[in-house]
Amino acid sequence: MAGEIDEAIEPADREAFTRQPPKTLQARINFLMKQLKTTKAVAQEIGVSQRSVERYRRGERKHPPKAIADRIDAAVRARWQPQVRKRQQKQAATTGGITVETRARFGYTAPIGTTDDGRFRRLTVHLPPAYAQRLFDARNTGASDQQMRGIIAEGFKEIYFQDGGARAMGLFDVTLNDIDYLDLDY
């Protein structure tokens, strides 16, 4: 199951598309056939029989059940324009950085005498390229949603809470909890 961070990255990836993916079922199946090479591989990918793939491909069947149509759509989008997506992510990781907009509960550990009660905040923070690189690397290596949250929380600590070292130097361990929404842009 995809985590909240993965679900936030997907729309940002789709915005990078320079062309829209195929619209018709037959065109989508033909695209998957070009990518996966065999009807058996396409059938396994989308969770139907090989015969169903052949029917979709010939246009004999045009309206699969919603669950299957959603799986076909996800399979096509995952393979659509990988070079464009990769170029966009590389730019974010080397020069552009990543903008994170969220409403979540931030908790943190602070020195005695200061308030360290977590509370909901709505923040939009531009994180430097190093955090984008770490986030993409973590995602590509199968990191958990909690680990990716940690990367974002660390970026928020450095950029927002500590203002790059200008304040709140005694702040430790920022955590990102109870995410209302999270949106990434790069």
N, C-alpha and C positions, 0 to 999 in steps of 0.2 A: 504494500500500500504506500502510495506517495505521501510524503510529509508536507507540512505547510510551506516549507522553504522550496521544495521541488515544485509545488503548485504555484508558487510566486514566480519562479524562474521561467516556467513554460510560456506564459503570456508575453514575457519580455523577449523570449526566443522567437515567438510567432511574429512579433512586430518587426523583426529584422527581415522577414521574407520579402524578396523583391518581386516575386510572382506568387499568385494564389495557387494552392494545391488543386488537383483535379476535383471537379464538382460532381460528376455523375459516378454512379456506382461502378459502371463498366470501366470508366477511365481510371478510377482508383484501384480497382483490381488489376488492370493492365500495368499500372505503375508499380504495384507490389510485385507483380510477376517479373518485371524488369529488374527489380532490386533483389528478390529472393530466388529467382530462376525457375522454381518448380511449383506446380499447383499444390503439391504435398507440403512444401515449406510455407506457402501462403495459408493453406488450410490450418496448419499447426499454429501459425502466428495469430490468426483471428478466431480460432476455436470452432471451426466448422469442418464438415467433411470435404474431401477432395472433390467430390461430385458437385457440391454446392458452389465451390470456387469456379468450377467449369461452367456451371449455369450462369453465375454472375458475369463471368468473362464473356460469354456469348450473348448476354443480354436476355436470356430466357427468364431470368428472375431479376426484377428491378427493385424490389422493396423488401430487404431483409428485416428481421425483427430489430427493434431499437437497440438492444444490447449488442447485437452483432454489428450493426451500422456504426455504433460508437467505437467498437474495437477496430473496425476498418479505418475509421477516421483517425484514431489515435496512432495506428500503425503507419498510415500515410504521413501524418504530420511529424512523426518521430524521424522519418527518413527524408523528408522534404527539405531540399536546399541545405544540406549539411555544411557546405563550404561557406555559405552566407552566415549561418549561425555561428560557425567556428570563428570566422573573421570578426564578427561582432563581439564575441566573447574575448577574443585575443585583444581587441582594441580596448575593451573595458579593463582587462587585466594588465595592460601595459601603460596606457596613457589616460584613458577616460574615467576609470573608476566606476562605481555603482551607486545609484541613489536608492535608498531604502525608505519607504514610507510605511509607517505602522501605527497601530494603536494597540498597546500591550501594557502589561504590568511589568515594570522594571523594578527589580530588587537589587540591592547592593549591600556590601559590607563597608562601613565607614568607621572612622575613629570614634572613640568615646566622646560624648558631648555633642555629637551631630546626629541629626535624624537619619536613620537608615531604613525607615519604613518604605516598603515597596508601594508604588501607586501607579494607576493607569496614566499613561502619557500618550499623546498623539505627536509623533515626531516624523520629520522628513529630514534625513541627513545624507549628505553625499560622502561616501566612504572612498578613500584613496584606492588606486589600482591594486595595491598589495592585498587588500581585503577581498577584492573581486577575484583575484587569482587564487587565494586560499579557498574561497567559497566554491569556485568552479572545480578546483582540484579535489576538494572534499566530495563534491557531488559525483564527479567522475570515478572516484574510488569507492563509491558506495557508502559514504559516511551516513550516519543516522541523522535524523532531523534535529535531535538534541545537539549533536556536534556542530551542525551548521548554524543553529541558533547561537551557540557559543562564539562562533566566529563573528557573527553580526553583533552580538552583545559586546564583544571585545572592541570592535570598531566604534560602537556607540560610546563606550567608556572613554576611549582615547579622543575621539573627535568632538562629541557633544558634551559629555560630562566634564572631561578634563580640558577641553578646548586646546588640544595639542600640547598640553603641559603648562598652560597658563593658570589653571585653577584646579581645585579639588584633587590635589596630589595624594591625599591620604585615602582616596577612594579605592576599594578593592572589589574584586569579583562582582561585576555587574551581571545580572541574569535577566533573561528575556522570558517571561511567563505569560500565560493566559492571553494569547494573541487573539485580538478581535479581528484584525485583518493585517496583511503584510503584502506590500507591492514593491517589486523591484523594477528598476529601469536602468538600462545601460546602452 
